[in-house]
Amino acid sequence: MRTGANADVLWDGETTTMRGELIRDPAAVADLYHRAAESYGAKKAQHMTGLKFRDNRVPTLEEFVEAAQREGMRAVRLTPAQ
């Protein structure tokens, strides 16, 4: 795993320096996408993630794992920079 890099993140009108770390593990990435999709609901999750869900439903965790492996999906973990 790489050590990451600092980035200035704009949120709600305020800029904060954060540390970004690439998450490559398909299971961890799938869990993040699945939890976000469950939280947002199918319609909003598709818009927020740029993904298209089959049958207009939130995919199962197993379906997200398979997609993360097949498509090489990644995520970025942001933490306060030190």
Stockholm file with secondary structure:
# STOCKHOLM 1.0

chainA/1-82         MRTGANADVLWDGETTTMRGELIRDPAAVADLYHRAAESYGAKKAQHMTGLKFRDNRVPTLEEFVEAAQREGMRAVRLTPAQ
#=GR chainA/1-82 SS CCCCEEEEEEETTEEEEEEEEEECCHHHHHHHHHHHHHHHCHHHHHHHHTCCCGGGSCCCHHHHHHHHHHHTCCEEEEEECC
#=GC SS_cons        CCCCEEEEEEETTEEEEEEEEEECCHHHHHHHHHHHHHHHCHHHHHHHHTCCCGGGSCCCHHHHHHHHHHHTCCEEEEEECC
//
